[in-house]
């Protein structure tokens, strides 16, 4: 396929999808497009009222859409467990899991109630715990797909097992975010290994939106007029994760992003360097598994 567009998403009738952070931005647009193609979509978000408003908006845009919201706070392992248990009580399959929700460039150092740094807790630990608790559904669903959202910021990230919660280092919001986005790519590698060990046809892949004109990027990224001038619209920025989630030609290990880095149509690439370090990916998996149970 020379140039992939959102219209190329195939019919998804009978398939079940989860989108974390599906009430706004890229998550909302992902949920909308999947629902338009007749997937049964579950939005996971921290604020249920915002999630329900998103559901109403999607149902108005796609009459007959099968979509619902379940409460999900990725920084709270009890919430993750409750979400997973509720989902499994309703559905016997999971075709698409889009790990979309994220904290981006928090201005000040923040820790969760369990004492974990907010970027890593939300972007990596929470999604790790969710995928672990839904692993059986993914393994048992033919050709299931897990798409984990990363960012070009992964290049400035590092995995400091001696200071994952930034209690020793001087806080740097860009680097802290980058650490979590590197963790997302390493998680993608390690999850694929688990799928293969289980003899499953499931794929673990990654995506990034480039620079997109979501409210979050307008306010906490480079922000201001510069973002407005060069950022892609949301319908363009969401394309990499939707292609990663639905294109039947996707292969394991691929990392979808804009053709020109910050913007452009979605194309596959291969992560490089520490982002595909199998030994580091395994070490992070074991560390996280011990942390979240």
N, C-alpha and C positions, 0 to 999 in steps of 0.2 A: 504494500500500500504506500503510494508515494507521499501522501500528505494526510495525516489522520485528523479528523474533526470529530467534535462531540456527536454530530449526527451519525457517525460510524458506530456508535455503541449498539450492539446487537439487541434484539428482543430479550428481555430478562424475565419473562414470565416463569413463575415457579421458583425463582431464585430468591434467597434471603440475604440481605445486606445490613451491616452495622456501620454507621458513620459516627465516630466520636467528635464532639464539638459540632454537631450538625445543625445547630440553631443559628449560626452566623457565618459570614465570610465564605471561605472555600468549602467548609463542611456543609453549609446550607446548600450551596450550589451543587455539590456532589450528591446530596440527598435528593434534591429536586430532579437532577438529570437521571438518576437511577430510578426514581419513582415514575418519571415520564416513560421509561422503557419497561415499566410493569414489574420491577422488582418489589418485593415486600421489604420495606426499609424501616429500620429501627434507629432513631436518633438517640445518642447518649450524650447528655449534657448536665452540667452542675445545677443550672437553674431551670427547674421544670416548667415554670411559667413561660420563660423565653422559648423553651422547646415546644410547648404547646402552641404558641403563636406561630412558630416556624411550621409546624404541622398544618395549621389552618391555611397558611399562605401557600404551601405546596399543594394542598388539596384543592385550593381555588385555581391554581395554575395547571394542575393535572387532575381533572375530575375523575374520581374512581381510584385515585392513588391509594395503595395500601401502605400506610405509614403511621408510626406511633413514636412517642417519646418515653424513654425510661431515664430515671435519675441516675447520673453517673458522675461522681467526684473522683477523678483519677489520683488525687492526693490522699484519699481515704481508702485503705484496703478493704474495710468493711463494706463501703459503698460499691467497690469493684466486685466484690464477692456477691453482693445482693443483686447487682445488675446481671452478672453472669448466671446466677441461679434462676432469676426471673426469666431471662431469655431462654434458657434451656428448658424451662417448664412450658414454654410456648412454642418452641421451634425444635424440630429434630434435625435441622441442617443449618449450615452457615456457609454460603458461597463466597461472600465478599466481606472482609473486615478492613475498613479504612481507618488506620490510626492517625487521625487528622488533628485532634485537639492539641493545643500547645500554649505554653507561656512563652512570650517573646520579649527578650531584653528588659526584664524587670529592673527598674531604676535603682532599687536598693536591694540589698541582700535580704532574702526572705526564706524562712524555714517552715515546713509543714508542722502539724501538731506532733508528728513523730520525729521531728528534728532534721528532716531532709531538705536540702536546698531545692527551691521551688521549681527551677527549670528541669533538673534531673528527675525530680519526683513526679512531675506531671508528664513530661515528654517521654521519659524512658520507663521509670519504675511502674507507673500506672498502666501504661500500655503493655508492658511485659506481663504484669499480673493478670490483665484482662485476657491476653492471648493464651496464657497458661491455663486459665480457668475455662476457656472455650476450645482448648486444643482438641479434645475428643470430637467435638462437632466439626471442626475443620478437617481433621484426619478422615472422618467418616463421610465427608461430602466430596463427591468426585470433582476434581479440578478446582477446589477451593482456592481462594486468592487472599493473601494478606498484603496490604499496601501500607507501608510505614513512611510517613512524611519526614523528610530530612530538609536540609538547606545547604547552600554553598558555605554557610558559616561552619560546617563540619570541618573545614580545612584549618580553622584556627583552634579547634577543640583538641583536648587531650583527656585521657582517662587517668586521673590521679587517685588511685585506690587509697592512698594515704590521706586524702583530703577531698573526698567526694562532696562534702557539705560546705566547703569554703570557710572553714573555721581557722585555717592557718594562713591562707593566702589573702591578699588584699582583693576585695571583690571587684570583678570586671564583668559587667553585664553582657558584653558581646562575647567574651570568652566563655562565660558560664553557659550562655545559650549554645555556643559552638560545641561545648563538651556534650551537651544533651543530644545535639544533632549528630555528632560522631557516634554516640551510643546508639542512636536509632539505626544507623547503617550497620554497626556491628551486630545489633540484635537481628537485623534482617538476615545476615550471614548465618548466625547460629540457629535461627528458627528454621531456615531451609535444611540445615543439617538434621534437625530433629524430625522434620517431615520425611526426609529420605530414610532415616533410621526406622521410622514407623511404617515404611512401605507405602506412603501416601502419595497421591498425585498432586497434592496441594503445593502452591508456589508462594514463596516469600520474596517480595520485591519492594522497591523503594521509589519515591518520587519527590520532586521539589518544584515549587511554583515559580521560581525566579522572583522578580520584583513585581508584585501584584497590588493593585489599588484597593486592597481591603482596608477597612477602618483601622485594623490593628497595625498594618504597615504604615498607614498614614500618620499614626500617632506615636508609635514607639520605635519605628525603624529609622531610616534617614529622614522621613517626615517632610512636611512642608511642600513648597512649590516643586522641589526637585523630584520627589516621588510622584506628584501629580503629573509632571511633565513626561516622565519616561516609563512610568509603571504600566503594565498591561492591565486591561480590564479583568474583572474576576472571571468572566466566561472564558478568557484565554488562560489565565493562571491556573484554573482548575483542571485544564485539559490533561496535564501529565498524570495526575493521580487517577483520573477517570480512564485514561488509556491503560495505565498499569493495572487497573481493576477489571477491565472488561475486554481488552483486545485479545482475541484467541491466539495471537502470534507472540504474546509475551513469553519470555524465557526466564528461567531462574537467574538471579544475580543481576538482572537489569535494573537500571536506575533512570527513571524517566524525568526529563526536565525540558525547559524551553530550548529550542534549536540554538539560540544565540546567548545562552547563559542566563541573562536576566529576562529575556522575552523571546517570543517566537513560538512556533508550533511544537508540539511534544515529540521528542525523539528519544530513543533509548541510548544509554551509555553504560560504561562499566566503571563503578567506583574504583579508585586506585589507592595505593599506599596503605596507611594505617586503617583506612575505612574497610579494607578487605583482609585485614590481618586475622587469619583463622585462629591463631593462638590467643590473641587479645580478645577476639570475639568470644571464645570459649571461657576465658578468664572472667570476662564481664558477665557472661551468662551465669556462671557459678556464683559469682559475687551477688548478683541481683537475686538469684533464686534463694540464697541464704538470707537475704534481706527481707524479701516479701513473702517467703514461705511457699 
